[in-house]
Amino acid sequence: MSMSLLADISANALDPGYAEAAERRAQSGPAPSGAVRFRPAGVALGLAGLLLATAAVQAHLGAPAAAVARNRLLGQVRAAAAQTQALGRELDILRARTAAQRSTDLAATTNGAALDAQVRRLERSVGEVAVSGPGLVVQLSDAAASADATTSSPQPNRVMDRDLQAVVNALWAAGAEAIAVNGQRLTAETAIRSAGAAILVDLTPVSSPYLVEAVGDPVGLETAFGASATAGLFRTYAQIYGLGFSYHRTGHLSLAAASALVLRYATPAREGAP
């Protein structure tokens, strides 16, 4: 019984339905060479390629318009910057004329001359006028970028806004009469803060290397600043993190005037008072 079943299976291994289908294909002959079979995956790939090609063409056609718009915006920015600089120069001229006329008018009386001298001292202390003289120059800079630094992983060893604040405060404590950071004159109202990766000095961005110029007695400034805790801390930063830190005396510094100060409080002077 078992041997008969095995023999039957061996003789009829193929299902009769498969055999009939094979016989029909043999009778009808091979499929025509032009026959096309529907393949959903192939159609999807073809549509995706068409969409990519269309997007590339549209981007290429829109590139000139984008470049024109960008150049127009750059031109507007440059024109506005040039106008701002021209107005700044005009403001400096008008300030100088006003100060000269004020001194001439006040020099007519003894009290007026004393008042003019007091105004000049206050202008220097609040950064209203340009100053020049010997002093100390402190330079800070970011550490050199490492070989594995990328745009997604920025260099971590950078000078921060609090670092500039500490150096400026140490210079004031050392006896500085006027200070500027990268040409930006500091006043009692100046803010040094960060905005993202940038450092702003009175809303003006500054970048590494940072040049902190202090007008005053160069020997006294160098001695007091060099012995300060801030200078000691930055020497440590330079050794451990690679930050740039140096300072030196100079015989001449010229610091421009600060931006116009806003007068918030004022009281009328008594008539005849100095």
C-alpha positions in Angstrom: 0.0 0.0 0.0 2.7 2.4 1.0 4.9 1.4 -1.9 2.0 2.0 -4.3 1.4 5.5 -2.9 5.0 6.4 -3.2 5.1 5.3 -6.8 1.9 7.3 -7.6 3.4 10.5 -6.1 6.6 10.0 -8.0 4.8 9.5 -11.2 2.4 12.5 -10.7 4.6 15.0 -8.8 3.2 18.0 -10.7 -0.4 19.2 -9.9 -2.7 18.6 -12.9 -3.6 22.3 -13.0 0.0 23.3 -13.5 0.3 20.8 -16.2 -2.7 22.1 -18.0 -1.4 25.7 -17.8 1.9 24.7 -19.2 0.2 22.9 -22.1 -1.9 25.9 -23.0 1.2 28.2 -23.1 2.9 25.7 -25.3 0.0 25.6 -27.7 -0.4 29.4 -27.9 3.4 30.0 -28.5 5.7 32.6 -26.9 4.4 36.0 -25.8 4.8 38.8 -28.4 8.0 40.8 -28.1 6.1 44.1 -27.8 4.0 42.9 -24.9 4.3 45.1 -21.8 3.5 43.9 -18.3 2.3 46.4 -15.7 4.9 46.9 -12.9 3.7 49.3 -10.2 7.2 49.7 -8.7 8.7 50.8 -12.0 5.9 53.3 -12.6 6.5 54.8 -9.2 10.2 55.2 -9.8 9.6 56.8 -13.1 7.2 59.3 -11.6 9.7 60.1 -8.8 12.4 60.7 -11.4 10.1 63.0 -13.4 9.3 65.1 -10.3 13.0 65.4 -9.4 13.9 66.5 -12.9 11.0 69.1 -12.9 12.2 70.5 -9.5 15.8 70.7 -10.8 14.6 72.6 -13.9 12.5 75.0 -11.8 15.4 75.7 -9.4 17.7 76.4 -12.3 15.2 78.8 -13.9 14.7 80.5 -10.5 18.4 80.9 -9.7 18.9 84.1 -11.7 15.9 85.8 -10.1 17.2 84.8 -6.6 20.7 86.2 -7.4 19.2 89.4 -8.7 17.1 89.9 -5.5 20.1 89.0 -3.3 22.3 91.5 -5.1 19.6 94.2 -4.8 19.4 93.6 -1.0 23.2 93.8 -0.7 23.2 97.0 -2.6 20.6 98.5 -0.3 22.6 97.4 2.8 25.8 98.9 1.4 24.0 102.2 0.5 22.5 102.4 4.0 25.8 101.7 5.7 27.5 104.4 3.6 24.8 106.9 4.4 25.1 106.0 8.1 28.9 106.6 8.0 28.4 110.0 6.2 25.9 111.1 8.8 28.3 110.0 11.6 31.0 112.2 10.1 28.6 115.1 9.8 27.6 114.6 13.4 31.2 114.7 14.5 31.7 118.0 12.6 28.6 119.5 14.2 29.7 118.4 17.6 33.1 120.0 17.2 31.5 123.3 16.0 29.0 123.3 18.9 31.8 122.6 21.5 33.9 125.4 20.0 31.0 127.9 20.0 30.1 126.9 23.6 33.7 127.5 24.8 33.8 130.8 23.1 30.6 132.0 24.7 31.5 130.7 28.2 35.0 132.2 28.1 33.5 135.7 28.4 33.1 135.3 32.2 35.1 133.7 34.9 32.1 131.5 36.0 31.6 130.6 32.3 35.2 129.5 31.9 35.0 127.3 35.0 31.8 125.8 33.7 33.4 125.1 30.4 36.3 123.3 32.1 33.9 121.2 34.1 31.9 120.3 31.0 35.1 119.2 29.2 36.0 117.0 32.1 32.6 115.4 32.1 32.7 114.9 28.4 35.9 113.0 28.6 34.6 110.8 31.5 31.4 109.8 29.7 33.0 109.3 26.3 31.4 112.2 24.6 34.7 113.4 23.0 37.6 111.6 21.5 40.7 111.1 23.7 44.3 110.2 23.0 47.4 109.4 25.1 49.5 106.5 26.4 47.9 103.4 27.9 47.6 99.6 27.8 46.4 97.3 25.0 44.9 93.9 25.9 44.3 91.3 23.2 42.1 88.3 23.5 41.4 85.7 20.8 39.6 82.4 20.3 41.5 79.2 20.4 42.7 77.7 17.1 40.1 75.4 15.5 40.8 71.8 16.0 41.1 69.4 13.1 37.8 67.6 13.9 35.8 70.9 14.3 32.8 71.1 12.0 30.1 73.6 11.3 27.6 71.5 13.2 30.0 71.2 16.1 31.5 74.7 16.5 34.8 75.3 18.3 34.0 75.4 22.0 37.1 77.3 23.2 35.9 80.8 22.4 36.1 84.2 24.1 32.7 84.9 25.7 30.9 88.2 26.4 31.6 87.7 30.2 35.3 87.4 29.4 35.4 90.8 27.8 33.3 92.2 30.6 35.8 90.9 33.1 38.8 92.4 31.3 37.1 95.8 30.9 36.2 95.9 34.6 39.7 95.0 35.6 41.1 97.8 33.4 38.6 100.3 35.0 39.7 99.1 38.4 43.4 99.5 37.4 42.8 103.2 36.7 41.9 103.4 33.0 40.5 106.8 32.0 38.9 105.6 28.7 38.4 102.2 27.1 37.5 100.9 23.6 36.8 97.4 22.4 37.6 96.9 18.7 37.2 100.6 18.2 33.9 100.8 20.1 34.2 103.4 22.9 32.8 102.4 26.2 30.7 104.5 28.5 28.8 104.0 31.8 25.8 102.8 29.7 27.7 100.4 27.4 26.4 96.8 27.3 28.7 93.9 26.4 26.5 90.9 25.7 26.2 87.9 23.4 23.6 87.4 20.6 23.9 83.8 19.5 27.6 83.2 18.6 28.3 86.9 18.2 29.4 89.4 20.9 27.8 92.9 20.8 29.3 96.1 22.2 26.4 98.6 22.2 24.6 96.6 19.5 27.7 96.6 17.3 29.1 93.1 16.6 32.8 92.5 17.3 34.8 89.4 16.5 38.1 87.7 17.5 40.7 88.9 17.9 39.4 91.4 20.5 41.5 94.5 21.1 40.8 96.3 24.4 42.5 99.7 24.4 42.7 101.6 27.7 44.0 105.2 28.0 45.8 106.0 31.2 49.2 105.7 33.0 50.8 102.8 31.1 53.0 101.7 34.0 50.3 101.8 36.6 47.8 100.1 34.3 50.2 97.3 33.4 51.2 96.7 37.1 47.6 96.7 38.4 46.1 94.8 35.6 48.8 92.2 35.5 48.4 91.5 39.2 44.6 91.2 39.0 42.7 88.0 39.4 41.3 88.5 35.8 44.7 88.4 34.3 45.7 85.4 36.3 42.5 83.6 35.2 43.2 84.3 31.5 46.8 83.0 31.8 45.2 79.8 33.0 42.7 79.8 30.1 45.6 80.3 27.7 47.5 77.3 29.0 44.5 74.9 29.3 42.1 76.0 26.6 44.5 77.7 24.1 42.8 81.1 24.2 44.9 84.0 23.1 45.8 86.5 25.8 48.5 89.2 25.8 48.9 92.8 26.9 51.5 95.5 26.4 52.1 99.2 27.1 51.9 101.8 24.3 53.0 105.4 24.1 49.9 106.5 22.1 46.3 105.5 21.8 43.5 107.4 20.0 40.0 106.5 21.0 37.0 107.9 19.1 34.0 109.4 20.8 31.1 107.2 21.8 27.7 107.3 20.2 25.5 110.2 21.2 24.3 109.8 24.8 20.7 110.2 25.6 20.0 112.8 28.3 17.6 111.3 30.8 17.8 113.6 33.8 18.5 117.3 33.9 18.0 120.2 36.3 18.1 123.9 35.4 21.3 125.6 36.6 21.0 128.4 39.0 21.7 131.8 37.4 25.3 132.8 38.2 26.3 129.4 39.5 29.5 127.9 38.1 
